[in-house]
Amino acid sequence: MVCTTMSGRKSPASSMNTIDDHILKDQSEIEAAKAVGNDGKVRHLEEELKGLEEYKAHHPEDAHDPSPLEVYCDLNPEAAECRIYDD
């Protein structure tokens, strides 16, 4: 899965191949943000990390790095954004 921006360039998240890579990156960034006292970034990354860890627990056989929408829908399947309609 390759993420691209509207301009066609790869987004920063696309550099990660697996969910484990993404988890490690978030853990590293949390420590760096704590070191400089960026509490807002720490909260954001901790929330993202929690979602990734829950997604991984729900899908142990799936190693791909999920999109934010995939994580959201895994945690909130009843949300309107996550509904799937059959034609």
C-alpha atoms as a printed R data frame, in Angstrom:
   type eleno elety resid chain resno       x       y      z
1  ATOM     1    CA   MET     A     1   0.000   0.000  0.000
2  ATOM     2    CA   VAL     A     2   1.505   3.309 -1.076
3  ATOM     3    CA   CYS     A     3   0.093   6.562  0.241
4  ATOM     4    CA   THR     A     4   0.389   9.580 -1.986
5  ATOM     5    CA   THR     A     5  -0.546  13.202 -1.583
6  ATOM     6    CA   MET     A     6  -2.757  15.007 -4.071
7  ATOM     7    CA   SER     A     7   0.396  16.138 -5.858
8  ATOM     8    CA   GLY     A     8   1.369  12.504 -6.368
9  ATOM     9    CA   ARG     A     9   4.277  12.556 -3.906
10 ATOM    10    CA   LYS     A    10   4.582   9.933 -1.209
11 ATOM    11    CA   SER     A    11   3.317  11.046  2.181
12 ATOM    12    CA   PRO     A    12   5.540  10.635  5.250
13 ATOM    13    CA   ALA     A    13   3.403   7.705  6.474
14 ATOM    14    CA   SER     A    14   4.147   5.791  3.279
15 ATOM    15    CA   SER     A    15   7.745   5.194  4.344
16 ATOM    16    CA   MET     A    16   6.549   2.519  6.768
17 ATOM    17    CA   ASN     A    17   5.932  -0.935  5.402
18 ATOM    18    CA   THR     A    18   4.405  -2.638  8.421
19 ATOM    19    CA   ILE     A    19   2.336  -1.797 11.443
20 ATOM    20    CA   ASP     A    20   5.326  -2.763 13.601
21 ATOM    21    CA   ASP     A    21   7.450  -0.130 11.807
22 ATOM    22    CA   HIS     A    22   4.752   2.463 12.486
23 ATOM    23    CA   ILE     A    23   4.501   1.477 16.167
24 ATOM    24    CA   LEU     A    24   8.276   1.751 16.602
25 ATOM    25    CA   LYS     A    25   8.311   5.140 14.844
26 ATOM    26    CA   ASP     A    26   5.535   6.469 17.081
27 ATOM    27    CA   GLN     A    27   7.306   5.220 20.223
28 ATOM    28    CA   SER     A    28  10.510   6.960 19.130
29 ATOM    29    CA   GLU     A    29   8.670  10.188 18.287
30 ATOM    30    CA   ILE     A    30   6.875  10.126 21.656
31 ATOM    31    CA   GLU     A    31  10.206   9.986 23.462
32 ATOM    32    CA   ALA     A    32  11.590  12.824 21.327
33 ATOM    33    CA   ALA     A    33   8.483  14.963 21.933
34 ATOM    34    CA   LYS     A    34   8.683  14.312 25.676
35 ATOM    35    CA   ALA     A    35  12.351  15.356 25.656
36 ATOM    36    CA   VAL     A    36  11.471  18.785 24.253
37 ATOM    37    CA   GLY     A    37   8.274  19.172 26.293
38 ATOM    38    CA   ASN     A    38   5.847  19.052 23.367
39 ATOM    39    CA   ASP     A    39   2.851  17.738 25.345
40 ATOM    40    CA   GLY     A    40   0.376  18.214 22.480
41 ATOM    41    CA   LYS     A    41   2.409  16.036 20.146
42 ATOM    42    CA   VAL     A    42   2.892  13.448 22.905
43 ATOM    43    CA   ARG     A    43  -0.893  13.204 23.443
44 ATOM    44    CA   HIS     A    44  -1.547  12.933 19.703
45 ATOM    45    CA   LEU     A    45   1.079  10.228 19.191
46 ATOM    46    CA   GLU     A    46   0.004   8.278 22.272
47 ATOM    47    CA   GLU     A    47  -3.567   8.222 20.964
48 ATOM    48    CA   GLU     A    48  -2.355   7.092 17.531
49 ATOM    49    CA   LEU     A    49  -0.139   4.429 19.114
50 ATOM    50    CA   LYS     A    50  -3.024   3.099 21.203
51 ATOM    51    CA   GLY     A    51  -5.162   2.752 18.056
52 ATOM    52    CA   LEU     A    52  -2.377   0.976 16.167
53 ATOM    53    CA   GLU     A    53  -1.807  -1.437 19.044
54 ATOM    54    CA   GLU     A    54  -5.539  -2.219 19.252
55 ATOM    55    CA   TYR     A    55  -5.705  -2.703 15.475
56 ATOM    56    CA   LYS     A    56  -2.737  -5.085 15.659
57 ATOM    57    CA   ALA     A    57  -4.417  -7.049 18.473
58 ATOM    58    CA   HIS     A    58  -7.606  -7.373 16.395
59 ATOM    59    CA   HIS     A    59  -5.684  -8.413 13.243
60 ATOM    60    CA   PRO     A    60  -2.635 -10.424 14.348
61 ATOM    61    CA   GLU     A    61  -2.238 -12.016 10.911
62 ATOM    62    CA   ASP     A    62  -2.187  -8.647  9.100
63 ATOM    63    CA   ALA     A    63   1.185  -6.870  9.127
64 ATOM    64    CA   HIS     A    64   0.414  -3.949  6.747
65 ATOM    65    CA   ASP     A    65   0.497  -0.389  8.049
66 ATOM    66    CA   PRO     A    66  -3.192   0.570  8.238
67 ATOM    67    CA   SER     A    67  -4.465   3.972  7.227
68 ATOM    68    CA   PRO     A    68  -5.992   6.218  9.888
69 ATOM    69    CA   LEU     A    69  -9.439   5.397  8.447
70 ATOM    70    CA   GLU     A    70  -8.784   1.651  8.776
71 ATOM    71    CA   VAL     A    71  -7.809   2.096 12.420
72 ATOM    72    CA   TYR     A    72 -10.802   4.353 13.106
73 ATOM    73    CA   CYS     A    73 -13.247   1.926 11.502
74 ATOM    74    CA   ASP     A    74 -11.730  -1.022 13.336
75 ATOM    75    CA   LEU     A    75 -12.316   0.801 16.630
76 ATOM    76    CA   ASN     A    76 -15.680   2.337 15.597
77 ATOM    77    CA   PRO     A    77 -17.413  -0.073 13.174
78 ATOM    78    CA   GLU     A    78 -20.810   1.548 13.796
79 ATOM    79    CA   ALA     A    79 -19.658   4.984 12.627
80 ATOM    80    CA   ALA     A    80 -21.322   6.361  9.518
81 ATOM    81    CA   GLU     A    81 -17.948   6.705  7.789
82 ATOM    82    CA   CYS     A    82 -17.370   2.973  8.190
83 ATOM    83    CA   ARG     A    83 -20.623   1.585  6.868
84 ATOM    84    CA   ILE     A    84 -20.462  -0.677  3.864
85 ATOM    85    CA   TYR     A    85 -23.467  -0.930  1.591
86 ATOM    86    CA   ASP     A    86 -24.214  -3.749 -0.807
87 ATOM    87    CA   ASP     A    87 -25.611  -2.760 -4.195
